[in-house]
Amino acid sequence: MRRCKYKVSTHYLEFIWYRSLAQLRSESSRAYLGYLWWVLEPLLHLVVFYIVFALVLNRGDKDYVQVLLTGLVVWKWIDASVRSSMDSISQNAALIDKVYLPKIVFPSVSVLSNGIKFGLTMALLLLYSYLFGKGISLHWVALPLLIFVQSLLVYSAACLVAAVSPFLPDIKIIFDKVMTLAFFMSGIFYTAESIPESIRGYFLLNPAFSLIECYRDVLINHQWPSLMPLFYMSVFSAVIFVIAAAILRRFDRVYPRLIY
């Protein structure tokens, strides 16, 4: 019986992998530039923010390009995964109608497909840091830890919105506004030092803010990331995932009736 369960779980993992690749190919085929958009999108955001904050408002310093790039690359995986997971179950209604699949596989596909994009843009960010930033330091060995903690955060948030959205379709509007608010409170185009201490604590409530600061410590400041925020993020993500997984499992057979 254990062997059978292992085979079934392996089958689902293979489905998530190949479905993610198919989703990426489908996405790239809808645009003339294809996979190049994965790189161009954060670069276009970079140009806009640099013009507004560095040139117009004169708030950038010599490392501002790398500050922006780091924030945009880290945030994009979070934002894209959560937004695509909102409809991940309902958009697969035709597949759900034909074959049984645990509903947790659908946000998993969204997280993995966007994680592959994140891997590419992160590689380019590291290349930029090496060529035009402050170079490589020993502190880069902390990057796998940061990526692991980020993956926990992304996956737990994606599973939660995927679990809740089918019950209350209008809640996707609320999630969308929450993500917009989180974007402006994530420190993408500013650093923690630029925030008055009297209100800095409110920004620290956003896990993405602390995560981006940890990446900047490693890549820009050549410092070890603070372990306490990473620990809190891991615990927070674990709690959110347990709740999301419980909802997905409890209503696994209910979702097909909700999306039709």
Backbone torsions as a table, in degrees:
resi	resn	phi	psi	omega
1	MET	NA	-40.8	178.2
2	ARG	-61.5	-39.7	179.8
3	ARG	-63.4	-38.7	179.6
4	CYS	-64.3	-44.7	178.9
5	LYS	-62.0	-37.5	179.8
6	TYR	-64.6	-40.8	179.2
7	LYS	-64.9	-40.6	-179.5
8	VAL	-63.7	-44.5	-179.4
9	SER	-64.8	-37.2	176.9
10	THR	-64.2	-38.2	178.4
11	HIS	-61.4	-42.3	179.3
12	TYR	-66.8	-38.7	178.0
13	LEU	-63.5	-39.7	177.4
14	GLU	-65.6	-39.1	177.4
15	PHE	-61.1	-45.6	-179.8
16	ILE	-60.1	-42.3	-178.4
17	TRP	-65.2	-52.2	-176.6
18	TYR	-71.0	-31.9	176.8
19	ARG	-67.5	-37.5	178.1
20	SER	-64.5	-44.1	178.6
21	LEU	-63.8	-40.6	178.6
22	ALA	-64.7	-38.6	178.9
23	GLN	-64.9	-39.4	178.6
24	LEU	-66.9	-41.6	178.8
25	ARG	-64.8	-41.5	179.1
26	SER	-64.1	-41.7	179.8
27	GLU	-64.5	-43.0	-178.4
28	SER	-70.5	-29.2	-178.3
29	SER	-72.6	-16.0	-178.5
30	ARG	-84.9	-2.2	179.8
31	ALA	-131.1	146.9	-178.6
32	TYR	-63.8	-36.3	-178.0
33	LEU	-83.5	-9.0	174.0
34	GLY	55.3	-127.6	-175.7
35	TYR	-63.8	-19.6	-179.1
36	LEU	-62.5	-24.4	179.4
37	TRP	-65.0	-25.1	178.2
38	TRP	-60.6	-31.4	179.6
39	VAL	-91.9	-39.0	-175.5
40	LEU	-67.1	-35.3	-176.4
41	GLU	-59.9	-53.2	177.2
42	PRO	-65.1	-29.6	178.3
43	LEU	-67.6	-38.9	177.6
44	LEU	-65.0	-40.9	175.3
45	HIS	-62.9	-39.7	179.0
46	LEU	-58.5	-46.3	-179.1
47	VAL	-61.0	-45.0	-178.7
48	VAL	-62.1	-51.0	-178.0
49	PHE	-65.6	-36.0	-180.0
50	TYR	-66.1	-43.0	179.1
51	ILE	-62.5	-45.5	-175.9
52	VAL	-69.4	-50.8	-170.8
53	PHE	-90.3	-37.0	-177.7
54	ALA	-84.9	-43.5	-175.0
55	LEU	-90.4	-48.7	-177.1
56	VAL	-76.5	-51.7	-177.3
57	LEU	-88.9	-9.4	176.7
58	ASN	55.3	47.7	-177.7
59	ARG	-109.5	-3.4	-176.8
60	GLY	-90.3	155.0	173.7
61	ASP	-113.1	-166.6	-175.4
62	LYS	-66.7	-23.0	179.7
63	ASP	-99.8	13.3	-170.7
64	TYR	-65.8	-33.8	178.1
65	VAL	-61.4	-45.6	179.7
66	GLN	-69.1	-33.2	175.1
67	VAL	-60.8	-47.3	178.8
68	LEU	-64.1	-47.9	-178.5
69	LEU	-58.7	-44.8	-179.2
70	THR	-61.1	-46.5	179.8
71	GLY	-63.0	-42.8	-178.1
72	LEU	-67.0	-43.3	-178.5
73	VAL	-64.5	-45.0	-179.2
74	VAL	-66.8	-43.7	-177.0
75	TRP	-67.5	-36.2	-173.6
76	LYS	-58.9	-41.5	179.3
77	TRP	-62.8	-42.8	179.5
78	ILE	-63.7	-52.4	-174.4
79	ASP	-64.0	-48.6	-176.8
80	ALA	-64.8	-39.2	-178.2
81	SER	-68.0	-43.7	-178.6
82	VAL	-67.3	-44.4	-177.8
83	ARG	-66.0	-41.7	-179.8
84	SER	-72.3	-25.1	180.0
85	SER	-76.0	-20.1	179.7
86	MET	-56.7	-39.6	-177.9
87	ASP	-108.9	14.8	-173.2
88	SER	-63.9	-31.9	179.5
89	ILE	-81.8	-48.0	-177.4
90	SER	-65.7	-33.9	179.8
91	GLN	-71.1	-14.4	177.7
92	ASN	-106.4	27.9	-178.0
93	ALA	-59.5	-40.7	-179.0
94	ALA	-63.4	-40.0	179.3
95	LEU	-70.1	-41.2	179.2
96	ILE	-62.4	-33.1	-179.3
97	ASP	-70.0	-22.8	-175.6
98	LYS	-96.9	-34.3	-174.2
99	VAL	-145.7	147.8	178.6
100	TYR	-79.7	132.8	173.0
101	LEU	-141.8	136.8	173.4
102	PRO	-57.8	134.7	-172.2
103	LYS	-67.8	-14.8	179.9
104	ILE	-70.0	-16.3	-179.6
105	VAL	-69.5	-25.4	-174.7
106	PHE	-73.7	-47.5	171.4
107	PRO	-65.1	-26.7	177.3
108	SER	-63.1	-38.8	177.5
109	VAL	-63.7	-43.6	179.9
110	SER	-61.9	-43.4	-178.9
111	VAL	-66.8	-42.9	-177.7
112	LEU	-68.6	-44.4	-179.2
113	SER	-62.1	-42.9	176.7
114	ASN	-73.1	-25.8	175.9
115	GLY	-68.3	-34.1	175.8
116	ILE	-64.3	-41.6	175.3
117	LYS	-61.7	-42.7	179.2
118	PHE	-59.6	-40.6	179.2
119	GLY	-60.4	-40.6	179.5
120	LEU	-67.8	-48.6	-178.6
121	THR	-68.0	-31.9	176.0
122	MET	-66.2	-38.9	176.9
123	ALA	-61.6	-40.4	177.7
124	LEU	-68.8	-35.4	176.4
125	LEU	-64.2	-41.4	178.1
126	LEU	-65.2	-38.8	177.7
127	LEU	-63.9	-42.7	177.6
128	TYR	-62.7	-43.5	179.9
129	SER	-61.3	-35.0	179.9
130	TYR	-73.6	-41.9	-174.0
131	LEU	-84.6	-40.7	-172.1
132	PHE	-119.8	-10.1	179.5
133	GLY	-93.5	-137.4	-177.4
134	LYS	-100.7	13.6	175.3
135	GLY	81.2	-172.4	-178.4
136	ILE	-89.5	142.5	174.9
137	SER	-134.2	168.4	178.1
138	LEU	-60.5	-26.0	-176.1
139	HIS	-66.9	-14.7	178.3
140	TRP	-63.6	-17.8	179.1
141	VAL	-67.4	-13.1	177.7
142	ALA	-82.4	-9.0	-177.4
143	LEU	-60.1	-42.8	177.3
144	PRO	-57.1	-36.2	177.6
145	LEU	-65.1	-43.1	179.3
146	LEU	-64.2	-41.9	179.8
147	ILE	-65.5	-38.2	178.3
148	PHE	-63.8	-47.0	179.3
149	VAL	-63.3	-40.1	178.3
150	GLN	-63.7	-40.5	179.4
151	SER	-62.6	-37.2	176.2
152	LEU	-63.1	-44.3	-179.7
153	LEU	-64.0	-46.1	-178.7
154	VAL	-63.2	-46.9	-175.0
155	TYR	-66.7	-41.8	-179.3
156	SER	-66.1	-42.6	179.4
157	ALA	-65.8	-41.0	179.9
158	ALA	-64.0	-42.4	179.9
159	CYS	-66.0	-36.5	-178.7
160	LEU	-66.9	-47.2	-179.1
161	VAL	-67.9	-33.1	177.5
162	ALA	-67.4	-34.9	-178.4
163	ALA	-73.1	-34.7	-173.1
164	VAL	-90.4	-35.9	-171.9
165	SER	-55.7	-41.1	-178.4
166	PRO	-62.5	-25.7	-179.2
167	PHE	-77.2	-36.8	-178.4
168	LEU	-131.5	87.4	-177.0
169	PRO	-55.1	-33.3	-179.0
170	ASP	-69.0	-18.2	-178.5
171	ILE	-67.7	-18.2	176.8
172	LYS	-63.0	-29.9	176.0
173	ILE	-65.9	-40.4	178.4
174	ILE	-66.1	-44.9	178.1
175	PHE	-59.0	-39.3	-179.6
176	ASP	-63.2	-42.9	178.8
177	LYS	-68.8	-35.8	177.4
178	VAL	-63.6	-41.1	178.5
179	MET	-66.4	-36.6	176.8
180	THR	-64.8	-43.7	177.2
181	LEU	-63.4	-42.5	179.1
182	ALA	-62.6	-34.2	178.2
183	PHE	-59.2	-47.4	-177.8
184	PHE	-74.4	-19.3	179.5
185	MET	-101.9	11.5	-177.6
186	SER	-94.8	-1.5	178.3
187	GLY	71.0	30.2	-177.8
188	ILE	-68.6	-42.5	-178.5
189	PHE	-111.6	20.0	171.9
190	TYR	-153.8	164.2	-178.4
191	THR	-110.5	168.8	-178.8
192	ALA	-62.7	-32.8	-178.4
193	GLU	-65.7	-24.3	-178.6
194	SER	-83.6	-5.0	-178.5
195	ILE	-97.4	131.4	176.8
196	PRO	-56.9	139.9	-177.5
197	GLU	-60.6	-25.9	-177.7
198	SER	-66.0	-25.4	-179.0
199	ILE	-120.1	1.1	-176.7
200	ARG	-62.1	-31.6	-178.9
201	GLY	-62.0	-32.0	178.8
202	TYR	-67.1	-36.1	178.8
203	PHE	-70.6	-32.2	180.0
204	LEU	-69.3	-14.6	175.7
205	LEU	-69.0	-19.2	177.9
206	ASN	-86.6	112.3	-178.4
207	PRO	-56.9	-33.7	-179.2
208	ALA	-63.3	-32.1	179.9
209	PHE	-62.9	-50.9	179.7
210	SER	-64.8	-36.8	-179.7
211	LEU	-64.1	-45.1	179.2
212	ILE	-63.6	-39.5	178.1
213	GLU	-63.7	-36.8	177.9
214	CYS	-64.6	-43.1	176.8
215	TYR	-61.3	-40.8	-179.5
216	ARG	-68.0	-36.0	176.3
217	ASP	-58.4	-42.3	-177.0
218	VAL	-74.6	-48.6	-170.6
219	LEU	-84.5	-32.9	-174.3
220	ILE	-106.3	-48.2	-175.9
221	ASN	-87.0	-10.7	-177.9
222	HIS	53.0	53.5	177.2
223	GLN	-128.2	158.2	174.1
224	TRP	-74.0	139.1	179.0
225	PRO	-68.7	150.7	176.8
226	SER	-68.7	127.0	-175.2
227	LEU	-78.5	-27.0	-177.2
228	MET	-63.2	-47.9	176.5
229	PRO	-60.6	-36.2	178.8
230	LEU	-66.0	-37.7	177.7
231	PHE	-65.2	-45.9	179.2
232	TYR	-62.1	-40.5	178.9
233	MET	-63.8	-39.2	179.8
234	SER	-65.8	-43.7	178.4
235	VAL	-65.2	-45.3	178.6
236	PHE	-59.2	-44.9	-179.3
237	SER	-65.4	-39.1	-179.8
238	ALA	-63.8	-42.0	179.3
239	VAL	-64.7	-45.5	179.5
240	ILE	-62.0	-40.3	-179.0
241	PHE	-66.3	-41.4	179.2
242	VAL	-60.4	-43.3	178.5
243	ILE	-63.8	-46.9	-178.6
244	ALA	-63.6	-44.5	-179.4
245	ALA	-63.7	-37.7	178.8
246	ALA	-64.4	-41.8	178.7
247	ILE	-65.4	-46.0	-179.3
248	LEU	-61.6	-39.1	-179.8
249	ARG	-74.2	-40.7	-177.8
250	ARG	-63.4	-38.5	-175.6
251	PHE	-110.0	25.0	-176.6
252	ASP	-55.4	-41.4	-179.0
253	ARG	-87.1	-5.6	-178.7
254	VAL	-89.4	-32.9	-175.4
255	TYR	-54.6	-40.9	178.9
256	PRO	-57.5	-33.1	179.2
257	ARG	-76.5	-25.2	-177.9
258	LEU	-78.3	-31.0	-171.6
259	ILE	-93.9	3.6	176.3
260	TYR	-111.5	NA	NA
